[in-house]
Amino acid sequence: IAQMLIDSGAWIGHAHDRRVASAIAKAGGTAYQYHFAHGGKFKYVAHASELPYVFQLCGVLPAAAIPVASCEGAGVIPSAAEKSLMTGIGTYWTNFARFHNPNGDDTANPSNALPLWPEYEVHNDSTALLDSPLGTESRYRAGADAFWRGALAPPGGS
């Protein structure tokens, strides 16, 4: 079973996703993580702000007229970069729904021109970076995760 895990916007969300992805990978499963980092005109990324991109709503009324549902302030006429990001994210989600892999059915030679979304591996802690441009990153917020796991650990336990 393939799982897609997200960054919920706060350190706690990604820390949890990292632990879940690590457990899935160690058990022989497949997991894909992502970090939606596109703040657009608002320069702020809230929880679930990737959904208008996933569902191809950038520039579509009435969502485009509602600031919180407008692809981070893209408005009624999104830029070429916003449209490209929306198309890329939509392709990843469609591929994941269809093939259980955001890259499509052939990861060695993806059928699209998108960057390869890496399968989560414990040794490199890989995450897809959903921003303009699309990319990848490793060990996203790993330092903060390690700090808080230590700070919040029960005394004498793990």
C-alpha positions in Angstrom: 0.0 0.0 0.0 1.4 3.4 -0.9 0.9 6.3 1.4 1.2 10.1 0.7 2.1 12.1 3.7 2.0 15.9 4.0 3.5 18.7 5.9 0.7 20.3 7.8 2.4 23.6 8.2 3.7 23.2 11.7 6.7 21.3 12.9 4.5 18.8 14.7 2.8 17.8 11.4 6.1 17.1 9.6 7.6 15.4 12.7 4.6 13.0 12.8 4.8 12.4 9.1 8.5 11.7 9.3 7.8 9.0 12.0 5.0 7.5 10.0 7.0 7.5 6.7 9.9 5.9 8.5 7.8 3.2 10.0 6.2 2.4 6.6 9.6 2.3 4.9 11.1 0.1 7.6 8.2 -2.3 7.3 8.8 -2.6 3.5 6.0 -0.3 2.4 6.1 2.8 0.2 5.6 6.3 1.4 5.8 9.7 -0.3 6.2 12.9 1.7 5.6 16.5 0.5 6.1 20.0 1.8 3.8 22.6 0.3 5.8 25.8 0.6 4.2 28.1 -1.9 3.1 31.2 -0.1 2.1 33.1 -3.3 1.1 36.7 -2.8 0.3 36.1 0.8 3.8 34.9 1.7 2.1 32.5 4.2 1.4 28.8 3.8 -1.6 27.6 5.9 -2.8 24.1 6.5 -4.6 22.7 3.4 -3.5 25.6 1.2 -2.4 23.1 -1.5 -6.0 21.9 -2.0 -6.9 24.6 -4.7 -3.9 23.5 -6.6 -4.7 19.8 -6.2 -8.3 20.3 -7.5 -7.3 22.7 -10.3 -9.1 25.7 -8.9 -6.6 28.5 -9.6 -8.5 31.2 -11.5 -11.8 29.3 -11.3 -14.8 31.3 -10.0 -16.1 31.6 -7.3 -13.0 30.2 -5.6 -10.7 32.7 -7.3 -12.6 35.6 -5.8 -12.2 34.2 -2.2 -8.7 35.1 -0.9 -8.3 32.0 1.2 -9.3 29.7 -1.6 -7.6 31.6 -4.5 -4.3 29.7 -4.8 -2.5 31.9 -2.3 -3.9 35.1 -3.7 -3.4 34.3 -7.4 -6.8 35.8 -8.1 -9.0 35.4 -11.2 -6.1 35.5 -13.6 -3.3 33.4 -12.2 0.3 33.8 -13.5 2.0 31.3 -15.8 4.0 30.2 -12.7 0.8 29.6 -10.7 -0.8 27.6 -13.6 2.4 25.5 -14.0 2.4 24.8 -10.3 -1.3 23.8 -10.4 -0.7 21.6 -13.4 2.3 19.9 -11.8 0.5 19.2 -8.4 -2.6 18.0 -10.3 -0.5 15.6 -12.3 1.3 14.2 -9.2 -2.1 13.7 -7.4 -3.7 12.1 -10.5 -0.7 9.7 -10.9 -0.8 8.8 -7.2 -4.5 8.0 -7.4 -4.1 6.0 -10.6 -0.7 4.3 -10.1 -0.1 4.6 -6.3 3.0 6.6 -7.4 3.0 10.4 -7.9 5.6 9.9 -10.8 3.3 7.7 -12.8 3.7 4.0 -13.8 7.3 4.1 -14.7 9.6 5.8 -12.2 12.7 5.1 -14.2 11.3 7.1 -17.1 8.4 9.2 -16.0 5.9 10.0 -18.6 5.8 13.7 -17.6 8.3 16.4 -17.4 7.9 16.9 -13.7 10.8 16.4 -11.2 11.0 12.9 -9.8 9.1 12.7 -6.5 11.4 10.5 -4.4 10.0 7.6 -2.4 10.7 8.1 1.3 13.9 6.5 2.4 15.0 6.6 6.1 18.7 7.3 5.2 17.9 10.5 3.2 14.6 11.6 4.7 13.4 12.8 1.2 10.5 15.1 0.7 8.9 16.6 -2.5 9.0 20.4 -2.4 5.8 21.7 -3.8 6.6 25.3 -4.7 7.5 27.3 -7.8 9.6 25.6 -9.1 8.8 22.1 -8.0 11.7 20.2 -6.5 12.9 18.0 -3.6 14.6 18.5 -0.3 16.1 16.2 2.4 15.8 16.3 6.1 13.2 19.1 6.1 12.9 20.5 9.6 14.9 17.5 11.0 16.7 19.7 13.5 13.5 21.1 15.0 12.0 17.6 15.0 15.0 16.2 16.9 14.9 19.1 19.4 11.2 18.8 20.2 11.3 15.0 20.4 14.1 15.4 23.0 12.4 18.3 24.8 9.0 16.5 25.0 10.3 13.1 25.8 9.1 11.7 29.1 11.7 11.7 31.9 13.7 8.5 31.7 11.9 7.2 28.6 12.0 7.6 24.9 
